[in-house]
Amino acid sequence: MSQKPNLTRHLSSEEPRVLVVDGSKVVRRLIEQMLKANLPGVTVLACESGAEALAKLSEGVVDFVTTALRLADMDGLELAKRIREQSPQAYMPIVVVSGDVQERLVERSISDDVTDYFDKSLGFQALAEFIRGYVRPTELTSGEVLYVEDSRVVALATRRMLEKHGLTVLHVISVEDALALLETAQSMDRIGADIVLTDVNLKGELTGGDLLERIRHQLGYGKGHLPVIVMTGDDNPDNQAVLLRAGANDLVEKPIDERLLVTKLLFQLRVGRNLRARVSQATA
């Protein structure tokens, strides 16, 4: 069986590709102008409909998708769902641009298919700056990573790598230990970490896949509330797809590339924090 091509890109790419989906030609043109002014070298793929956007995505990798909520042929949330189902990319921010963000945050459950919402009333300049924060993010200086790895050598090297970027690492050697930490935190109305980084094959009865299942179903944390990145030495796309369907936000193949791992961690930390902050404001 032939393997799918590796379609993961660094969000810090020198020439980011942004897909803009909106039924208004004027809006598409304004967003494109603002993006080109704020992101030198950006390629903007402007689409009028969901079908056109899906066709564009089949032609190559993009770094970011922004879509209106109402399109001629489908809802923006439906487009996000179809992108997640059809695209081989695990690492793609999808943002819905809407004029009633706060109402939708209160009235709708926030879909895991959508990375974020942007309030259209803030203007196109603010939207361009918002997108720049995703495709060329500044490094975070804090964040707690629950790191599950049973190899002392690998754990020491990875821990030093993450701490060098300002992250706090809570290292455990088994899924059982990770679950004990998360369950204790939940009993105290805390999550216990900002993000989970886990190997697949671990000592003990439970695997990284089992940890995913417990986090998503037993503890009830969605992808936005507690992101999980899985490290795997298995490059089989079918096996990787199983992990993504089980609830992994993203995968990192071994041997670990420091820049890619840190980029993915910082991105997921940012998304998780933003989502938790919005939910807290909506329920306050």
Backbone torsions as a table, in degrees:
resi	resn	phi	psi	omega
1	MET	NA	131.3	178.9
2	SER	-77.4	142.8	-178.6
3	GLN	-87.9	152.8	175.9
4	LYS	-69.0	149.3	177.0
5	PRO	-67.7	153.3	177.6
6	ASN	-74.6	111.3	-175.3
7	LEU	-109.8	24.5	176.8
8	THR	-89.4	131.1	178.3
9	ARG	-118.5	157.3	173.0
10	HIS	-78.4	133.9	177.6
11	LEU	-69.2	-14.3	178.5
12	SER	-91.1	19.0	-179.9
13	SER	-53.0	144.0	179.8
14	GLU	-67.5	-27.3	-178.0
15	GLU	-127.3	79.2	-177.3
16	PRO	-67.0	149.0	177.6
17	ARG	-115.5	121.3	-177.0
18	VAL	-118.0	127.3	177.1
19	LEU	-96.2	120.3	-178.9
20	VAL	-112.0	119.5	-177.0
21	VAL	-117.9	114.2	179.9
22	ASP	-158.7	139.1	-177.9
23	GLY	-71.2	-15.8	-177.7
24	SER	-94.8	122.1	178.0
25	LYS	-63.2	-37.4	179.4
26	VAL	-63.5	-45.2	-179.8
27	VAL	-63.6	-44.1	179.4
28	ARG	-59.0	-42.8	-178.4
29	ARG	-66.5	-41.9	179.8
30	LEU	-64.4	-43.2	178.8
31	ILE	-63.4	-42.5	179.7
32	GLU	-61.2	-43.7	179.9
33	GLN	-61.9	-44.4	-179.2
34	MET	-66.9	-39.1	178.9
35	LEU	-64.4	-43.2	-179.2
36	LYS	-66.7	-28.6	177.7
37	ALA	-75.9	-29.7	-175.5
38	ASN	-101.2	-19.5	-178.8
39	LEU	-129.5	82.7	179.5
40	PRO	-55.4	133.4	-179.9
41	GLY	89.2	-1.8	-178.1
42	VAL	-67.5	143.9	170.5
43	THR	-107.8	121.3	-179.1
44	VAL	-104.4	123.3	176.3
45	LEU	-103.8	102.8	-175.6
46	ALA	-94.3	128.4	-177.8
47	CYS	-129.9	145.9	-178.9
48	GLU	-89.6	-28.6	-173.2
49	SER	-134.5	167.1	176.9
50	GLY	-64.6	-40.2	-179.7
51	ALA	-62.5	-41.5	178.8
52	GLU	-64.7	-39.0	179.6
53	ALA	-64.4	-43.9	179.3
54	LEU	-63.5	-36.3	177.2
55	ALA	-65.2	-41.4	178.3
56	LYS	-62.1	-41.9	-178.8
57	LEU	-64.9	-29.2	179.3
58	SER	-71.9	-14.1	-177.1
59	GLU	-90.9	-14.3	-178.3
60	GLY	170.5	176.1	-175.4
61	VAL	-83.0	142.6	172.4
62	VAL	-124.8	158.9	-177.6
63	ASP	-96.2	-17.8	-173.1
64	PHE	-162.1	142.7	176.3
65	VAL	-125.8	129.1	171.5
66	THR	-121.3	132.9	-177.3
67	THR	-137.0	144.0	171.3
68	ALA	-68.3	158.7	179.8
69	LEU	-75.2	-35.1	-178.7
70	ARG	-112.6	119.5	177.4
71	LEU	-119.1	164.6	-176.1
72	ALA	-64.0	-33.2	-173.2
73	ASP	-111.5	-11.5	179.4
74	MET	-166.3	165.8	175.9
75	ASP	-77.1	147.8	179.3
76	GLY	-59.7	-33.3	178.1
77	LEU	-69.5	-35.0	176.0
78	GLU	-66.4	-40.0	177.8
79	LEU	-60.9	-43.8	179.1
80	ALA	-59.8	-42.1	179.5
81	LYS	-63.2	-43.6	-178.6
82	ARG	-68.8	-33.7	176.1
83	ILE	-63.3	-45.2	179.9
84	ARG	-62.8	-37.3	-177.8
85	GLU	-74.0	-35.5	-171.0
86	GLN	-98.8	-25.9	-175.0
87	SER	-85.0	136.9	175.5
88	PRO	-77.0	-5.4	178.7
89	GLN	-77.2	129.3	173.3
90	ALA	-89.6	-22.9	-168.0
91	TYR	-111.6	81.1	-176.7
92	MET	-148.4	109.2	176.3
93	PRO	-69.1	134.7	175.0
94	ILE	-124.2	120.1	-177.4
95	VAL	-119.2	130.8	176.4
96	VAL	-92.7	127.5	178.1
97	VAL	-98.4	118.9	-173.6
98	SER	-142.6	152.4	177.5
99	GLY	-88.9	-3.4	-179.3
100	ASP	-131.9	51.4	-175.6
101	VAL	-58.1	-51.7	-174.8
102	GLN	-60.9	-40.8	179.2
103	GLU	-63.3	-39.6	-178.5
104	ARG	-70.7	-32.7	176.6
105	LEU	-64.5	-34.1	-179.6
106	VAL	-80.9	-43.5	-172.4
107	GLU	-83.2	-28.5	-177.1
108	ARG	-110.8	151.4	167.6
109	SER	-74.8	141.3	-176.9
110	ILE	-77.9	117.9	-176.1
111	SER	-71.0	139.7	175.2
112	ASP	-67.9	-16.5	179.4
113	ASP	-71.9	-25.7	-178.1
114	VAL	-100.3	126.8	179.4
115	THR	-74.1	-38.7	-174.4
116	ASP	-162.6	165.6	172.6
117	TYR	-117.4	147.1	175.1
118	PHE	-125.1	132.9	-179.6
119	ASP	-78.9	112.6	-176.4
120	LYS	-59.0	-27.8	-177.3
121	SER	-66.3	-13.5	178.9
122	LEU	-75.2	-17.5	175.7
123	GLY	99.6	161.6	-175.1
124	PHE	-72.7	-30.4	176.5
125	GLN	-62.8	-44.4	178.6
126	ALA	-65.4	-35.5	177.9
127	LEU	-63.4	-42.4	179.3
128	ALA	-62.1	-41.9	178.6
129	GLU	-67.2	-35.6	177.9
130	PHE	-62.9	-46.1	179.4
131	ILE	-65.2	-39.1	178.3
132	ARG	-59.5	-34.3	178.4
133	GLY	-63.8	-25.4	177.4
134	TYR	-86.1	-47.5	-173.0
135	VAL	-82.9	-20.7	173.8
136	ARG	-135.9	68.4	-173.4
137	PRO	-71.9	148.8	170.5
138	THR	-83.6	151.0	-177.3
139	GLU	-71.1	142.1	173.7
140	LEU	-80.0	154.2	178.5
141	THR	-108.4	0.9	179.9
142	SER	-151.6	164.2	179.5
143	GLY	148.8	138.4	-178.9
144	GLU	-100.5	123.4	180.0
145	VAL	-108.7	119.4	172.0
146	LEU	-85.8	109.9	-170.7
147	TYR	-109.4	120.4	-176.9
148	VAL	-111.1	109.8	-176.9
149	GLU	-155.7	129.3	-176.5
150	ASP	-95.6	-5.7	176.7
151	SER	-91.3	120.0	-179.2
152	ARG	-63.2	-39.2	-177.9
153	VAL	-65.7	-49.2	179.5
154	VAL	-63.8	-42.4	-177.8
155	ALA	-63.2	-41.0	-179.3
156	LEU	-64.0	-45.3	-178.9
157	ALA	-64.6	-44.2	-178.0
158	THR	-69.6	-38.9	179.5
159	ARG	-61.9	-44.6	178.0
160	ARG	-61.6	-39.4	179.5
161	MET	-59.8	-45.3	-177.0
162	LEU	-74.3	-40.3	-179.4
163	GLU	-65.8	-29.4	177.7
164	LYS	-61.3	-26.5	180.0
165	HIS	-97.2	13.8	173.8
166	GLY	89.5	8.6	-177.8
167	LEU	-90.3	145.8	174.7
168	THR	-94.4	128.1	-175.0
169	VAL	-110.1	122.9	173.5
170	LEU	-102.2	100.2	-173.0
171	HIS	-96.6	129.5	172.3
172	VAL	-129.2	159.1	-173.6
173	ILE	-101.5	-4.8	-177.5
174	SER	-146.3	160.6	175.4
175	VAL	-63.4	-38.4	179.7
176	GLU	-58.4	-42.6	178.9
177	ASP	-66.5	-40.3	179.6
178	ALA	-62.9	-44.5	-179.8
179	LEU	-65.0	-38.1	178.5
180	ALA	-61.4	-42.3	179.3
181	LEU	-64.7	-45.9	-178.0
182	LEU	-67.9	-38.8	179.7
183	GLU	-67.4	-39.7	177.4
184	THR	-63.1	-43.9	179.0
185	ALA	-62.3	-42.2	-178.9
186	GLN	-63.9	-36.2	178.5
187	SER	-65.3	-17.7	178.8
188	MET	-105.9	17.5	179.4
189	ASP	62.2	33.7	173.5
190	ARG	-125.0	163.2	177.6
191	ILE	-86.7	-37.9	177.0
192	GLY	106.6	-21.5	178.1
193	ALA	-166.4	162.3	176.7
194	ASP	-86.4	-25.4	-176.9
195	ILE	-160.4	152.7	177.1
196	VAL	-113.7	132.7	174.0
197	LEU	-121.3	119.0	-174.5
198	THR	-136.8	146.0	169.7
199	ASP	-78.4	163.8	178.9
200	VAL	-84.3	-54.6	-176.4
201	ASN	-93.1	117.4	-175.2
202	LEU	-134.1	158.1	175.3
203	LYS	-68.7	150.1	-176.8
204	GLY	105.3	179.4	-175.7
205	GLU	-80.3	-23.2	-174.2
206	LEU	-103.7	146.1	179.3
207	THR	-104.8	175.5	174.7
208	GLY	-59.9	-33.7	176.0
209	GLY	-64.1	-38.6	176.9
210	ASP	-65.6	-38.1	177.9
211	LEU	-62.1	-42.8	176.7
212	LEU	-56.1	-48.8	-177.5
213	GLU	-60.5	-42.9	-179.1
214	ARG	-67.6	-41.1	-179.4
215	ILE	-64.4	-43.8	-175.8
216	ARG	-77.4	-35.1	-172.6
217	HIS	-108.7	-47.9	-178.2
218	GLN	-73.5	-47.5	179.4
219	LEU	-84.9	-21.9	174.4
220	GLY	78.1	23.4	178.8
221	TYR	-90.7	124.2	176.0
222	GLY	-76.8	175.4	-177.1
223	LYS	-61.3	-34.3	-179.7
224	GLY	-76.9	-33.4	-175.8
225	HIS	-77.4	-37.3	174.7
226	LEU	-141.1	90.6	-179.8
227	PRO	-64.0	146.4	177.6
228	VAL	-130.2	124.5	173.7
229	ILE	-110.5	131.0	-176.7
230	VAL	-108.0	131.2	174.1
231	MET	-96.7	131.3	-177.3
232	THR	-142.7	143.7	174.8
233	GLY	-95.9	2.9	-179.2
234	ASP	-94.6	112.9	-179.1
235	ASP	-93.3	11.7	177.2
236	ASN	-71.5	118.0	-175.9
237	PRO	-61.6	-30.2	178.9
238	ASP	-67.5	-42.5	178.9
239	ASN	-69.0	-35.4	176.8
240	GLN	-66.4	-37.8	179.2
241	ALA	-62.9	-34.2	177.9
242	VAL	-61.5	-42.1	179.9
243	LEU	-66.2	-39.6	179.4
244	LEU	-66.4	-41.4	178.6
245	ARG	-67.3	-28.3	-179.6
246	ALA	-75.5	-11.4	175.8
247	GLY	124.9	5.7	176.2
248	ALA	-68.1	135.6	175.1
249	ASN	-72.7	-34.3	-178.8
250	ASP	-166.2	167.9	-179.8
251	LEU	-124.0	150.3	171.6
252	VAL	-129.5	122.6	-178.9
253	GLU	-82.0	144.3	174.3
254	LYS	-87.2	149.2	-3.4
255	PRO	-66.6	145.9	-171.5
256	ILE	-72.0	131.8	171.3
257	ASP	-93.2	116.7	-174.0
258	GLU	-57.1	-46.9	-176.4
259	ARG	-63.0	-41.6	-179.2
260	LEU	-67.8	-44.7	-179.8
261	LEU	-60.9	-48.0	-177.6
262	VAL	-65.9	-40.1	178.2
263	THR	-60.0	-44.4	-179.3
264	LYS	-67.8	-40.6	178.8
265	LEU	-62.6	-46.5	-178.8
266	LEU	-64.0	-39.1	178.5
267	PHE	-62.9	-49.2	-178.1
268	GLN	-67.0	-33.2	175.0
269	LEU	-61.6	-44.0	-178.4
270	ARG	-64.3	-44.5	179.7
271	VAL	-62.8	-46.3	-178.3
272	GLY	-62.4	-43.1	179.8
273	ARG	-64.5	-43.6	179.6
274	ASN	-61.6	-43.4	-178.5
275	LEU	-65.6	-44.6	179.9
276	ARG	-63.6	-37.2	178.7
277	ALA	-66.0	-41.5	179.9
278	ARG	-65.9	-42.7	179.4
279	VAL	-63.1	-40.3	179.6
280	SER	-63.4	-42.0	178.8
281	GLN	-67.0	-38.8	-177.4
282	ALA	-68.9	-29.2	-176.8
283	THR	-98.4	-2.8	-177.9
284	ALA	-69.1	NA	NA
